[in-house]
Every structure is written in C-alpha cells, then in structure tokens.
Amino acid sequence: MIKRQFPKVRDLAPLMQFKKPELNAKKRRLDAALTIEDLRAIAKRRTPTAAFDYTDGSAEAELSIGRARQAFQDIEFHPAILRDVSKISTGWDVLGAPVSLPFGIAPTGFTRMMQTEGEIAGAHAAARAGIPFSLSTMGTSSIEDVRDANPRGRNWFQLYMWKDRERSMALVDRAAAAGFDTLLVTVDVPVAGARLRDKRNGMTIPPALTPGTVLDALPRPKWWIDLLTTEPLSFASIDRWSGTVAELLDTMFDPTVTFEDLAWIKSQWPGKLVVKGIQTLDDAKAVTELGADGIILSNHGGRQLDRAPIPFHLLPDVAREVGKDTEVMIDTGIMSGADIVASIALGARFTLVGRAYLYGLMAGGEAGVNRAVDILSEQVERTMRLLGVTALEELVPGHVTQLERLIPRAR
C-alpha cells in the first residue's frame, strides 16, 4: 500500500515558481521559436501570401527543394564518446579571412518586400554574429547602405550578368569601392525558372493593391502599414519596374554568358571570386581550373531547374576532387545546424542560408534574423558536442553517412 499525506507548504514552495510575463509580444513570439520551422510558421501568419510564397516556393512542382531538404534528413551521424567538449570553436578562415560560424547569409532578392527592414536587418545580424552578409543584384538596399550597416564586417556581392554588360560591371565597381571582399557570380540563370506560385499570385514589384491583396492584407495590417509608411519598395540597383517578377528576370538575364565571360569578370574584380550555381562535378573542375577562389554547390534553392541535382549529394565527390584547389561551399535545403555540421564533415568549407534567414526576417525583422542565427548557432554547437568534436577541423566524412533514398537505375 502507498502511504499518502497532505503536501506541506515547504514541499510545495519549490514547485511554485512563476516566471515574470514577457510583455514584449515580438520577443515572446521569437523566444518561443525553437527551430527554423517554427520561424517559418510565424512568418506565414504575418506575411501576405504573395510575399511569403515568393520566399517559400520554388520552380514548377517544387521537387528540387523537397529533395534537397530530404537529403539532409536522410543522414546518420556517427558520434565519438568520452571526449572533453566543454569548450568548442565554431569558426575558421573562409576565403582568407575569419568567420565565427560555418554559415553566412545568402544573397536574396526583393528582401524588403518580405519585411521592411530587409537587407539592413540581415547586415546588422551578420555583423553581430561575425559572419558574411551577401547582397543580391536584385536587392532592395544599396551597396553603400549595406556597407554602412556592416562597416567592419564581411560583405559579399552577388552578380547576375545582365544583357547590359556595362551596367552589370558598374555594380561590380561600386561593390569594390565599398570594400566588399568577395564577388559571387551566379551562373544558373540563363532564363528565369517557372515559379508557379508567383504566377498564380500575380506577384509584382511593388505589390499591387487588388481586391485579392486587400482581402489577404486584412489579417496582416502591420506588413501593409510598414510598406506604405516607409521608403517605396524598389530595386536599389535597377530602374523602377512595374511588371511581374518573371517578366523582369527574363528581361535582365543574359543567356549568352560563357566560361570566357566568367574569366573576364574575374580579371575585373580585385577580391575573391566565387562561382555560385555549380551542379556537376565537371563544371566544378572547369571553374576551378579557371581560377575561382571558391564554388557554391547550389541549384538556386530549387528555384530554377526542377529535378536538378541535389547539392548535398554532390558534395563528397566535388570536395574530394577539387577541395584542395578551391574552397567548396554549399546552399539549398539547409534548415538546421545539423545540416550545416553534416556539410562541413563531408568537405564543405562554408554554407549559406537563404530561406532560413528570410523566415526569421518575416517573423520579426532584425530581431527575427538574430533569432534565426542564434537557433542555427546553438544547433551547430550542440551537434558538434554530441559528435565529440571541439573544432570544425575535426569534422570528417566518417562522422556522416548519407542514406540512400533516390537510387539511379542502371542504364
């Protein structure tokens, strides 16, 4: 028989601990987000459909992004036990300069459309975390404004080669003059991908007020108030555009760009040059032979060719073949610090996060970006400790097994 008794006050006292309520709604909301998926859920509630879908969506049936994320889930870690992991280091040198974490903020277009603080919020968060911030050609903050927001940090500029070569290179010159240390040349956009969510939403820049958008705005008034009471939404590097996003991209992108053009761009740029959008081992070898300081394995977040190769699957072979001659980086599908650690273990020198950062931005502006960076940082540190490593240099392919789900048929 269990003997029962009335609880005594002194026994109850330790259990009756009430936290001081958090009166700041934004902080309360962001503190409750424990994963990037949590931030995505908040972002979806607070952002109009067209803007959220532009960020969240990809091309055609959206198979590429789904497969990329699945590939990160389909891994098995192999931890070592009984290691002293009381102190760890999450930084090292990338492209000749230090970073505090093995990830940076990827270039994203139309960023102030997602949330009015836009690229400046990302640049501030990058400065706080000691990581690079990448500004897109399609950005909504100027090169100079980003420099001023992150004056002592690392700023990278992402270039789309336009049909108007002079205007393209004028941006490159401005980035160099502003002290940007790395140029990311994106090479997977001869034409725009078929982003069907955007077409169905009729997404334009700036957003158009239609009966549908007005109805969509009713539960999200703050987004519209921010849009209408701040500087008009436009591209910082492009003349004002009043059509759809797809029409703009098809007007701008140059389908004639070749390896010779890439070599010419490299000759014009004084800093480090990284080629973004590598999707085959042969192309990784080709741009390495051309002298690229780094390559980014990327299928543009699934936003260009649907059913494109999965960058994470390419990583081990590419790192083994060219990793001694150039710095191999990766993006597409990264949603957790464990994804980042797995990438480093399999040979990546660095990773870039795009949607993960934008979900934070939409969830809470600069504070939301800080939260996204903190979530990823905490996950990186915890995963390293659980693997039994104290520095990025200790991560090796033996720490990760890529489990097979999509196996090519024999030809």
Steps between C-alpha positions, in 0.01 A plus 500: 500500500614851421500729800347841415517831679396858449776702332680744722553863408878463511473215248278700267708818506776379263235392249320833497738701286327746271692670226465871452273544198668632183305810399681552170290302252775474239755371748247257645421374150863460397613344828239229448655409163740211556563402137509662157171323428351684799615830348350395167162443665512847659608654170210342315250648744647848480581538129263542203467193284684633193806611699510183710457275197778680315733409786365155577435376147722368225464394138228294335403201719752608768667160498857633516462681832309209650771255397775730629341522844430128503866429425602677820246298695628178345832494683637305791752656738779297662593657835810437704455470876701600807653810345549828685265734314466763770660754266445505126588727209246559221715727284790484256627683191285521188643661186795631694320664792343374824134414556347426840257238370506261203209672327420839353196682363429417137407765242124543465301727272203726580586472869317810626183354349515218755541745788578868486835482686631282217869467427598746771361263762705219350816711487458603864443138605806387304712767669375387841578134426835549324386342172486625139194670355430461127315770306313400185500687171122490550527647850281779630777674696798666336857378508596806700218461752603140568861610548385761750291239683797261525804730479752273672357166393526293185271600216467292184330609177307261278503575126253405231653575164242711318462550130623855570861414587599856584232529767599162643862597535409842639348313796817294535706820509271647767532187712879512476503870590278426801745242633307182420761224516334223295305485175249216458431447130173309456511279191176299506264767362513513118123552535267517798359177638125436486399615848135410485398635840610847389309474174185386676534779755570757228793622707632837389758749624371707669203290621175599332190587697223281360184364663690178568801668661275725708314197637831326564625810685217519749653254752851642437462878537850564637665376181297743291549787745876443483488487119296817462680711764863429406712567192321368188594143420734486201821341384806689618701410189226497236270757350143491627306201369124463490460152352509152644817357646526234228479765228775700667733203531453393140569857389822522701673164493750436222480149348826553306736499802786249461818392678685772308272762655567354844874530442451862390299581815776345711756724334293808594448414868774575756372273779403135534276351231254219573285328237148425624274243338733205433299180448742251345849376580620590149392862544661511845828390340465750215451809718774380735740481206388850404629620835186552710582549866187311597195321362151468642316176433147629454189447291376849593285369780302298247387821333645441153504146356263268680637147548851649509786314673501505878800711612549303822531179299761661272705628791719198588620441142557868426684559828723199435580601140549879529499580871879536511495759222195710585266554794183295462181649642138393490148634527145375427288318755687597818250535784700408809840513660524122459475552121791746524716265709433211261606719208827597667570137586455397136744760371330840482704796619192713548121503461249770411144531630230686310148396592600432862609863531192632320261304722659677795473836325131451427438374853650803673727728298857532626410330828363210297819473297701500823276221626555296183877541532486409870293188430745380235800588717362312800426198282849505349660510846277228642551270201877541519502420871281194451733381224794539735686769306632832627590674172382503140835353394412181687189435291571231240293289257501217751263700718219478240336234286267613222212254494367414156143576400526596132723241331564540124386211283771315309522626141 
